[in-house]
Amino acid sequence: MDLRDQLKNLFPEHDEQDFEMPEEAFKQKEPLVCKFEKKGRAGKPVTIIEGWEGTEEGLKDISKKIKSTLGIGGSEKDGTIIIQGDNRDKIMAILKDLGYKTKRVGG
């Protein structure tokens, strides 16, 4: 029995169209992977966050939160966030505060 059925039992005269069901919150199943990389970027270090399972809008929201909190640039596409510099510890702390599990890869 779902919430809708329970509400019908409690309030039989209530019209179903008067309320909206809350959207289920997105839950990340696997931890986000934070790794450091220099290859193919003219020797410039970047932090890469991989493993996003949600929507592109959610990815952009998280990327924007990280970039604005740290005051640095980056980009996001195809389930990957690329942030300038080696900021794995700071990024992992931000993601932990947002409720995501993270996994550090590399040195």
C-alpha positions in Angstrom: 0.0 0.0 0.0 1.6 3.3 -1.1 1.1 6.7 0.4 -1.7 7.6 -2.0 -3.8 4.6 -0.9 -3.2 5.4 2.8 -4.4 8.9 2.3 -7.5 7.7 0.5 -8.2 5.4 3.5 -7.7 8.3 6.0 -9.7 10.9 4.0 -12.2 9.2 1.8 -14.0 12.4 0.8 -10.8 14.2 -0.2 -10.3 14.7 -3.9 -7.0 13.2 -5.2 -6.4 16.2 -7.5 -6.0 18.5 -4.5 -2.6 17.2 -3.5 0.6 16.4 -5.3 2.9 13.5 -4.5 6.4 14.6 -3.6 9.1 13.6 -6.0 11.3 11.0 -4.7 14.8 12.3 -3.8 17.6 11.1 -6.1 20.0 8.7 -4.4 23.5 8.0 -5.8 24.1 4.2 -5.6 27.9 4.2 -6.3 30.4 6.6 -4.8 31.6 9.5 -6.9 35.3 9.0 -7.9 37.7 12.0 -7.5 40.9 11.7 -9.3 43.9 13.9 -10.2 45.1 14.1 -13.8 47.6 16.1 -15.9 47.7 14.0 -19.1 46.6 15.8 -22.3 46.1 19.1 -20.7 49.4 20.8 -21.4 50.7 19.8 -18.0 48.0 21.6 -16.1 46.5 19.7 -13.2 42.7 19.0 -13.0 40.5 17.1 -10.6 38.0 14.8 -12.3 34.8 13.6 -10.7 33.3 10.6 -12.3 30.4 8.2 -11.7 27.4 10.5 -11.7 24.2 8.5 -12.1 21.6 11.4 -12.1 20.4 13.9 -14.6 22.4 16.5 -16.5 20.7 19.3 -14.6 21.8 17.6 -11.3 25.3 17.3 -12.6 25.4 21.0 -13.5 24.0 22.0 -10.1 26.7 20.1 -8.2 29.4 21.4 -10.6 28.2 25.0 -10.0 28.1 24.5 -6.2 31.7 23.2 -6.3 33.0 25.9 -8.6 31.3 28.8 -6.7 32.4 27.5 -3.3 36.1 27.1 -4.4 36.1 30.1 -6.7 37.7 28.2 -9.6 36.7 27.1 -13.1 35.7 23.9 -14.6 33.2 22.1 -16.8 30.8 19.2 -16.9 29.6 16.8 -19.5 28.7 13.1 -20.0 28.5 12.4 -16.2 31.9 13.9 -15.6 32.9 17.1 -13.8 36.4 18.6 -14.5 37.6 21.2 -12.0 40.9 23.2 -12.4 43.7 22.3 -10.1 44.3 19.5 -7.6 41.5 20.2 -5.1 40.4 16.6 -4.3 40.3 17.0 -0.5 38.2 20.2 -0.7 35.9 18.8 -3.4 35.4 15.6 -1.4 34.5 17.6 1.7 31.9 19.6 -0.3 30.4 16.5 -1.8 30.2 14.9 1.7 28.4 18.0 3.0 25.9 17.5 0.1 25.3 13.9 1.1 27.3 12.1 -1.5 29.8 9.3 -0.9 33.2 9.8 -2.5 36.2 7.7 -3.3 39.7 9.1 -3.8 41.7 7.6 -6.6 45.5 8.1 -7.1 48.1 9.7 -4.9 
